[in-house]
Amino acid sequence: MKHFLGFLKSKTFLIQLGLALLALVVLIFLALKWLKSSTNHGEFVEVPDFSKMSVMEMRDAVEEAGLRYQILDSSNYNPDYPRFSILEQNPPAGNKVKSNRKIYFTVNPSGYKKVTVPDIIQVTQRNATSMLRAVGLDVQRVTYIDELGKDMVYNMKHKGKYVKPGDKLPKTSKIELICGNGTIPGSARVQADSN
């Protein structure tokens, strides 16, 4: 133990320790210089505003800015934006990023996705309206016919054509409900009188 403590106090050990510390400082300095140059420290690119651009226009603008991109799926159609245009981007426009940074885009689909028409035949108008809204369809108007069930749905129409449960329509389509007005149809009354 005495020899070891003596070695720690020796001139040879202190010179070796000083050289090791100097080498460590030089190594750290060189590593920091290399990181600064390879990561473009302090150099930024401002992210352009890509909203409402078509995918082709966006590709050109991304390359021009020295960035990369990835397109994410979009299931929600926005009628305020052109079809196949950029809805959202991440990071947002105006942010400062490193060159070659990946920008993520959400693209507007070509139209509303299709939904299945629920079975609302023989359901009250009020419940039928709720069921249609739940799947993304709207009631445009209600037409009444002579049928005994007051406010009972007997048929549905979309753009003047009859639709049946299970048909597929674009989300936000307008449906016309054909409901009973609570009166007995004339043909049923005639049959009842003849019996």
C-alpha positions as a Markdown table, in Angstrom:
| # | Residue | x | y | z |
|---|---|---|---|---|
| 1 | Met | 0.0 | 0.0 | 0.0 |
| 2 | Lys | 2.9 | 2.3 | 0.8 |
| 3 | His | 4.4 | 1.8 | -2.7 |
| 4 | Phe | 1.0 | 2.6 | -4.3 |
| 5 | Leu | 0.7 | 5.8 | -2.4 |
| 6 | Gly | 4.2 | 6.7 | -3.3 |
| 7 | Phe | 3.5 | 6.1 | -7.0 |
| 8 | Leu | 0.5 | 8.4 | -6.8 |
| 9 | Lys | 2.8 | 11.2 | -5.6 |
| 10 | Ser | 5.6 | 10.4 | -8.1 |
| 11 | Lys | 6.5 | 12.8 | -11.0 |
| 12 | Thr | 5.8 | 10.1 | -13.6 |
| 13 | Phe | 2.2 | 9.6 | -12.5 |
| 14 | Leu | 1.4 | 13.3 | -12.4 |
| 15 | Ile | 2.8 | 13.8 | -15.9 |
| 16 | Gln | 0.7 | 10.9 | -17.2 |
| 17 | Leu | -2.4 | 12.3 | -15.5 |
| 18 | Gly | -1.8 | 15.7 | -17.0 |
| 19 | Leu | -1.4 | 14.2 | -20.5 |
| 20 | Ala | -4.6 | 12.2 | -20.1 |
| 21 | Leu | -6.6 | 15.3 | -19.0 |
| 22 | Leu | -5.2 | 17.3 | -21.9 |
| 23 | Ala | -6.1 | 14.5 | -24.4 |
| 24 | Leu | -9.6 | 14.4 | -22.9 |
| 25 | Val | -10.1 | 18.2 | -23.3 |
| 26 | Val | -8.8 | 18.0 | -26.9 |
| 27 | Leu | -11.1 | 15.1 | -27.7 |
| 28 | Ile | -14.1 | 16.9 | -26.3 |
| 29 | Phe | -13.3 | 20.1 | -28.2 |
| 30 | Leu | -13.0 | 18.2 | -31.5 |
| 31 | Ala | -16.2 | 16.2 | -30.8 |
| 32 | Leu | -18.1 | 19.5 | -30.2 |
| 33 | Lys | -16.7 | 21.1 | -33.4 |
| 34 | Trp | -17.7 | 18.0 | -35.4 |
| 35 | Leu | -21.2 | 18.0 | -34.0 |
| 36 | Lys | -21.6 | 21.7 | -34.7 |
| 37 | Ser | -20.7 | 21.3 | -38.3 |
| 38 | Ser | -22.6 | 18.0 | -38.9 |
| 39 | Thr | -25.8 | 19.2 | -37.3 |
| 40 | Asn | -25.8 | 22.7 | -38.9 |
| 41 | His | -25.9 | 24.2 | -35.5 |
| 42 | Gly | -27.7 | 27.6 | -35.6 |
| 43 | Glu | -28.9 | 27.1 | -39.2 |
| 44 | Phe | -32.6 | 26.8 | -39.7 |
| 45 | Val | -35.2 | 26.7 | -42.4 |
| 46 | Glu | -38.6 | 28.4 | -42.0 |
| 47 | Val | -41.4 | 26.0 | -42.7 |
| 48 | Pro | -43.6 | 27.3 | -45.6 |
| 49 | Asp | -47.4 | 27.4 | -45.4 |
| 50 | Phe | -48.6 | 24.4 | -47.4 |
| 51 | Ser | -52.3 | 24.7 | -46.7 |
| 52 | Lys | -54.7 | 24.3 | -49.7 |
| 53 | Met | -51.7 | 23.3 | -51.9 |
| 54 | Ser | -52.2 | 20.3 | -54.2 |
| 55 | Val | -49.9 | 17.3 | -53.4 |
| 56 | Met | -47.8 | 18.1 | -56.6 |
| 57 | Glu | -47.4 | 21.7 | -55.5 |
| 58 | Met | -46.5 | 20.6 | -52.0 |
| 59 | Arg | -43.8 | 18.2 | -53.3 |
| 60 | Asp | -42.1 | 21.0 | -55.3 |
| 61 | Ala | -42.2 | 23.4 | -52.4 |
| 62 | Val | -40.8 | 20.8 | -49.9 |
| 63 | Glu | -37.9 | 20.0 | -52.2 |
| 64 | Glu | -37.2 | 23.7 | -52.8 |
| 65 | Ala | -37.1 | 24.4 | -49.0 |
| 66 | Gly | -34.7 | 21.5 | -48.5 |
| 67 | Leu | -37.1 | 19.4 | -46.4 |
| 68 | Arg | -38.6 | 15.9 | -46.6 |
| 69 | Tyr | -42.3 | 14.9 | -46.2 |
| 70 | Gln | -44.6 | 12.1 | -45.3 |
| 71 | Ile | -48.3 | 12.0 | -46.2 |
| 72 | Leu | -50.7 | 10.8 | -43.5 |
| 73 | Asp | -54.1 | 9.4 | -44.3 |
| 74 | Ser | -57.2 | 11.6 | -43.9 |
| 75 | Ser | -60.6 | 10.2 | -43.3 |
| 76 | Asn | -62.4 | 13.5 | -42.7 |
| 77 | Tyr | -63.4 | 15.4 | -45.8 |
| 78 | Asn | -63.4 | 19.2 | -45.5 |
| 79 | Pro | -65.5 | 20.9 | -48.2 |
| 80 | Asp | -63.7 | 24.3 | -47.5 |
| 81 | Tyr | -60.5 | 22.8 | -49.0 |
| 82 | Pro | -60.0 | 21.5 | -52.6 |
| 83 | Arg | -59.9 | 17.8 | -53.1 |
| 84 | Phe | -56.4 | 16.2 | -52.6 |
| 85 | Ser | -55.1 | 19.4 | -51.0 |
| 86 | Ile | -53.1 | 19.8 | -47.8 |
| 87 | Leu | -55.4 | 20.1 | -44.7 |
| 88 | Glu | -52.8 | 20.1 | -42.0 |
| 89 | Gln | -49.1 | 20.1 | -41.5 |
| 90 | Asn | -46.8 | 19.3 | -38.6 |
| 91 | Pro | -44.7 | 21.3 | -37.7 |
| 92 | Pro | -46.9 | 24.3 | -38.5 |
| 93 | Ala | -46.0 | 27.1 | -41.0 |
| 94 | Gly | -43.5 | 29.6 | -39.7 |
| 95 | Asn | -41.7 | 27.2 | -37.4 |
| 96 | Lys | -37.9 | 27.1 | -37.7 |
| 97 | Val | -36.5 | 23.6 | -38.4 |
| 98 | Lys | -33.3 | 22.0 | -39.5 |
| 99 | Ser | -32.8 | 21.4 | -43.2 |
| 100 | Asn | -33.8 | 17.8 | -44.3 |
| 101 | Arg | -36.4 | 17.7 | -41.5 |
| 102 | Lys | -39.5 | 15.6 | -42.2 |
| 103 | Ile | -42.9 | 17.5 | -42.5 |
| 104 | Tyr | -46.0 | 15.4 | -41.9 |
| 105 | Phe | -49.1 | 16.3 | -44.1 |
| 106 | Thr | -52.8 | 15.4 | -43.8 |
| 107 | Val | -54.5 | 15.4 | -47.2 |
| 108 | Asn | -58.1 | 16.2 | -48.0 |
| 109 | Pro | -59.8 | 13.1 | -49.5 |
| 110 | Ser | -61.8 | 13.2 | -52.7 |
| 111 | Gly | -65.1 | 13.3 | -50.9 |
| 112 | Tyr | -67.1 | 12.3 | -47.8 |
| 113 | Lys | -66.7 | 8.6 | -46.8 |
| 114 | Lys | -69.8 | 6.5 | -47.3 |
| 115 | Val | -71.9 | 5.4 | -44.4 |
| 116 | Thr | -74.5 | 2.7 | -44.1 |
| 117 | Val | -78.2 | 3.8 | -44.0 |
| 118 | Pro | -79.6 | 2.5 | -40.7 |
| 119 | Asp | -82.9 | 0.5 | -40.5 |
| 120 | Ile | -85.4 | 3.2 | -39.5 |
| 121 | Ile | -88.5 | 1.7 | -41.2 |
| 122 | Gln | -91.3 | 1.4 | -38.7 |
| 123 | Val | -89.5 | 3.8 | -36.3 |
| 124 | Thr | -90.9 | 7.1 | -35.1 |
| 125 | Gln | -89.7 | 10.2 | -37.0 |
| 126 | Arg | -87.9 | 11.6 | -33.9 |
| 127 | Asn | -85.9 | 8.4 | -33.3 |
| 128 | Ala | -85.2 | 8.0 | -37.0 |
| 129 | Thr | -83.8 | 11.5 | -37.1 |
| 130 | Ser | -81.5 | 10.7 | -34.2 |
| 131 | Met | -80.4 | 7.5 | -35.8 |
| 132 | Leu | -79.6 | 9.2 | -39.1 |
| 133 | Arg | -77.6 | 12.0 | -37.4 |
| 134 | Ala | -75.6 | 9.4 | -35.4 |
| 135 | Val | -74.2 | 7.9 | -38.6 |
| 136 | Gly | -73.7 | 11.4 | -40.2 |
| 137 | Leu | -76.8 | 11.7 | -42.4 |
| 138 | Asp | -79.2 | 14.7 | -42.2 |
| 139 | Val | -83.0 | 14.9 | -42.5 |
| 140 | Gln | -83.8 | 17.3 | -45.3 |
| 141 | Arg | -87.6 | 17.2 | -45.0 |
| 142 | Val | -90.5 | 15.0 | -43.9 |
| 143 | Thr | -93.3 | 14.1 | -46.2 |
| 144 | Tyr | -96.6 | 12.7 | -44.9 |
| 145 | Ile | -98.7 | 10.0 | -46.5 |
| 146 | Asp | -102.0 | 8.4 | -45.5 |
| 147 | Glu | -100.9 | 5.7 | -43.1 |
| 148 | Leu | -102.2 | 4.8 | -39.7 |
| 149 | Gly | -98.9 | 5.1 | -37.8 |
| 150 | Lys | -98.7 | 8.8 | -37.0 |
| 151 | Asp | -95.0 | 10.0 | -37.5 |
| 152 | Met | -93.9 | 6.4 | -38.3 |
| 153 | Val | -91.3 | 6.2 | -41.0 |
| 154 | Tyr | -92.5 | 4.1 | -44.0 |
| 155 | Asn | -89.9 | 5.0 | -46.6 |
| 156 | Met | -86.8 | 7.1 | -47.3 |
| 157 | Lys | -85.6 | 9.1 | -50.3 |
| 158 | His | -82.3 | 10.6 | -51.3 |
| 159 | Lys | -82.3 | 13.0 | -54.2 |
| 160 | Gly | -85.7 | 11.8 | -55.2 |
| 161 | Lys | -84.8 | 8.1 | -55.3 |
| 162 | Tyr | -85.9 | 5.5 | -52.7 |
| 163 | Val | -83.2 | 4.2 | -50.4 |
| 164 | Lys | -83.4 | 1.2 | -48.2 |
| 165 | Pro | -81.6 | 0.2 | -45.0 |
| 166 | Gly | -78.1 | -1.0 | -45.7 |
| 167 | Asp | -77.5 | 1.2 | -48.7 |
| 168 | Lys | -74.4 | 3.3 | -48.7 |
| 169 | Leu | -74.6 | 7.1 | -49.0 |
| 170 | Pro | -71.9 | 9.8 | -48.6 |
| 171 | Lys | -71.7 | 11.3 | -45.1 |
| 172 | Thr | -73.8 | 14.5 | -44.7 |
| 173 | Ser | -76.3 | 13.3 | -47.4 |
| 174 | Lys | -79.8 | 14.8 | -47.0 |
| 175 | Ile | -82.6 | 12.2 | -46.5 |
| 176 | Glu | -86.3 | 12.8 | -47.0 |
| 177 | Leu | -88.4 | 10.8 | -44.6 |
| 178 | Ile | -91.9 | 9.6 | -45.7 |
| 179 | Cys | -94.0 | 9.2 | -42.6 |
| 180 | Gly | -97.6 | 8.4 | -41.8 |
| 181 | Asn | -100.1 | 11.1 | -40.9 |
| 182 | Gly | -102.3 | 9.0 | -38.7 |
| 183 | Thr | -105.2 | 8.5 | -41.1 |
| 184 | Ile | -106.4 | 5.2 | -42.5 |
| 185 | Pro | -105.5 | 4.9 | -46.2 |
| 186 | Gly | -108.6 | 5.0 | -48.5 |
| 187 | Ser | -108.0 | 1.5 | -49.9 |
| 188 | Ala | -107.9 | 0.0 | -46.3 |
| 189 | Arg | -111.2 | 1.8 | -45.5 |
| 190 | Val | -112.9 | 0.4 | -48.6 |
| 191 | Gln | -111.8 | -3.2 | -47.8 |
| 192 | Ala | -113.0 | -2.8 | -44.2 |
| 193 | Asp | -116.4 | -1.6 | -45.3 |
| 194 | Ser | -116.9 | -4.4 | -47.8 |
| 195 | Asn | -116.3 | -7.1 | -45.1 |
